[in-house]
Amino acid sequence: MRALPLLLRAICCSGLAPPREPTPTSARRVTDATRRRTPAAVPTSGRRVDVGDATRRRLLAAAPTLLITQPSLAADAPAELIRKGAANLPGLGPPDVLYPITPFKGRWRVKRTVAGRTEPLGPDATVSAGLLAVAPAAETYETRFIEYGDGAHVVVDRGFEAEQRAAAGAYGDGLLGSAARWDPGNPNVCTLDKQGALLELKVTKRSFESPGPGAFGSSEYSRVAFAAGGVAAVPVILARRVQTRLRWEDGDSKVEGLEIHSIYDPTATGFGDLNGASPVLVLKSRLLLERVVK
């Protein structure tokens, strides 16, 4: 047993595990003096880092450049900030459907013709589609596309279009002549109001393609709430998806398209992702847009 400490001492002295040499006294004095001259440390990621005067001067000199090169939120218009904030909401997607400014900018007359109507869950389930099931087989109304603000895209004036469609009977007789409330800075909510009857269309998710040569497609999910007796009434809640495919020729004054309008009963599907859910009603329509004012 006495040989074991002697063996360990021999190993240490052999160089296999060299002992730490003590720091000379003079070196300690230099280190202490240097530490006293060093400015207060700046914490970085939980560590202490000594910053000298020269480094501080370089950082101060570079500060104006750093501030200038960073993007400034103040440079964005308030409406654009709202759009960007809406785009970051979970599941919402882009702030609005951005159409190419050519050819869409301006005012159009729309002719919508229902080409097919299916009831995947049967006629009894279709009753839950409510006022969205009363859309006429043919509609003619106007819409317009207004500038988005980036010089390259336009968006649908949803308030103007909602009023026009209501006047054409898209939402039944109870909303004929109703007035719309819609803000392009917060484009996801559009409300129609007529003598206490309220219809709210709220987009919950959207996507759209990068425009190709003469073609564009989009998809939007929405929550639809209708209260016949105003805000005090219990609303009827529906969910819907609208898929649109548009085509046009360069220089032409018309745009043709197809639309699939799927209506869901959220009491059966919930308000989650409707992918894979069965709609209670599907309307397939042909669209023809003819330019009124550019």
N, C-alpha and C positions, 0 to 999 in steps of 0.2 A: 504493500500500500504506500510505503514511503517513496517507492520508485516512481509513482505516477506524477507527483509534483515536479520531480527532477526531470522526467521525460518532457513534460509540457514546457519547462523552462528551457530545455535544450532546443525544442522546436522553435520557440520564439527567438532565441538567440541565433538560430541557424539561418534566419532571413526569410523563412517561409511565411511568417506573419510579423513583419517588422513593426515595432512599436511606433506610436506617433511621437514625432520629435516636438518638444515644447517650443512655443514661439519665443524668440529672443525678446528680452526686455525692451531693447531699443525699437524693435518692430512694433511692440504694443504701444509704445509712446507715439510713434508716427501715426498708427491707426487711430488712436484716441484723438490726436490733434486734428486729423483729417475729418473725423466724424463731427467734431465741434464746429468746423468751418462749413460743413455741408448744410444746405438749406433744409427746411422741413420736407419730409418725404411725402410724395403724392401717391395715394393708394391706387393700385391698378390691379383689378381682378383678384383682390384679396391679398396682394403682396405689397410690400413697401419698396418703392423705387426712388432712389435719390436723383433729384433733378438739379443740375448745376445752373449757374447764372447764364452761361452761353446757350444752354438748351432752352431756358425760359425765354431768352431774347428771340431765338429762332421761332418758337411757337407763337409768340406775340406778333412777330412780323408776318407769319403765315396766316394768322386768324382772319384778316379781311378777305383774303383769297378764298379760304375755306367757306366763309359765310356766303360769298357771292356765287360760288360754284354749286351750292346746295340748292335743290328746287324749293321754291318758296310757295307755301300754301296761300299766302296772302295774294299772290298773283292770280289765283283762280277766282272766277266769279262765284258768288255765293250759291247760285243754282248749280254750278258744276261741282262744287263741294258736296252738295246734297246728293247729286247723282253718283259721285264716287263713293260716298258713304253708303248709299243704298246698294251699290254693286258689291260691297263687302259683307252684306248681311248673309248669314248661312243659307245656302240653297237658292238664293235669289238670282245669281248670275249677273249678266250685264245690266247697266242702269236703264237701258231702253233698247228697242230694236232699231238699229242704225241702218237706214237705207242709203244707198249711194245717191249723192246729190243729183247726179245725172242718171236716169231721166226723171226722178220722182219729184223734185222740188216743184211746188205749186199746187194747184187745185184740180181735182179730178171728179168726173161723174162715174159712179160705180153701178154696174148692173150685176146683181147676184141672182143666180138661178139654181135652185136645189135640183141636183141631178139624181140623188139617191138618198133614201131614208131607211135605216135599219134599227131594229129594236132587239139588241142581243139578249136581253133578259125577259123578253116578252112584253105584250102590251100593258099588263098590269103594272110592271115596274116603270114603264115610261111615264106614268102619271106623276111620278116624283120629279120629273124634269120641269114641271111647273111652267112658268112663263117662257122659258127658253124653248119649249116645245111648240109654241104658237107662232114661230117665225114664218112669214109668208113664203110661198113657193117661189116668188119672184119679188125682188126689191130693187128700187132705184133710188139712190141717195148720193150725196156729195161727200167727199173727204178732201183733206189737204195735208200736205207735208211741209213742215216748217224747219228752219235751219236748226241744227243741233248746237252749233257754235264752234266747230272745229274746221269749218270751211270745206269739209269733204262729205258730210253726212246730213241727212234730214231724218226727222221722226214724224210719226203720225200725230196730228192734233187730235188727241183722243176725246177731248171735250166736244169739239165741233162735230166729229164723226158720231159720237154717241147721241147728240141731239138730232142729227140728220137721220140716223137709223131709227130712233124712237118715233120721229115724225113719219117714217115709212112703215111703221107697224111692227118693227122687229121685236118689241117687248110687250106687245098686246095693246089693247085700247086704253088700259089704265094709265099708260105712260105717254100717250100721244101728246105732243106739244110740251114735254117736260124740259126743264132747264138743267144743264150740266155744270158740275163743279170739277175742275181739273187744273192742276198746276204742272207745267212742264218741268219745273224744278224738282217735283216729286211725282214722277209719271206713273207710279204703280197703282194709284187709287183714282177712280173716276166715279162720280156719284150723279145719278139722275133724280130729280125731285119734282113732283107735281102734286100740289095740294096735300102734302103730308105723305104721299106714297113715295117710298125711297127704294132705289136700286143702286147697290154698290158693287162695282167690278174692281177687284183687287188682284193684281198679278202677284203670284207667289214664286214663280220660276219661269225663266225664259232662256232661249238660245237662238242664235241665228248664224247663218253661214257667211263666210267672206264672199262678197259678190263675185260671180263668175261672168264670163261674156254673155250678157243678156239674160242672166238668171239669178234668182235670189230666193232663199227659203228661210222660214222662221217657225218657231214653236213657242207657245206660251201656255202655262197653267194659270188658272185664275180661281179665286173664290168668289161666288156670286151670292149676294145676300139681298133678299127682297122683303120689305115690310110694308104691307098695304096700309097700315094705320100709323105710319111715321115711326119716330125713334122709340116710342113707348110700346109699340107692338112687338110681338115675338116674330123675328124674321125667319123666313124660309131660306135655308142654306143649301147651295149646290156647289159643285166643283166642275170645272170644264177644262178642256184642252183644245186649242185652236192651232192647227198646222196649216201653213200657207206656202204655196209654191208659185212664184211669178216668173213670167218670161216676156221679153220684149226684143224688138229689133232696133238697132241704132237709128236715130233720127225719126223714129215712128212716134205718133202721138197717141198710141194706145198700148196698154199692158194687159196681157191675158194671164189668168191664173186658175189654180185649183185650191179649194179649202176643205179641210176635214174638221168638223166641229163635233167633239165628243163630250157628252154630258154625263156626269157621275152623280150618284146619290151618296154623299159623304157619310150618311148614317150606316151605310153598308161597307164603304171602302175606307172610311177614316180620312183625315186630312194629310196623311203622309204621302209618300211617293206613289203616284197613281200608275206607274209602270206595272203592267201585268193585271191591273184591275179591269173589270168589265164595265163598260159604260151602259147606261140605261137607254141612251139614244145617240145615234151617229148620223150627222147630216153631211153629205158631200155636195159641194156647190161649185159651179163654174163662175169665175169672176171676169169681168171686162171693165177695165179702167180706161176712160177716154178723157183727154186733157180738156179742161175748161179754161183755166188761166195759168200761165207759166209763172 
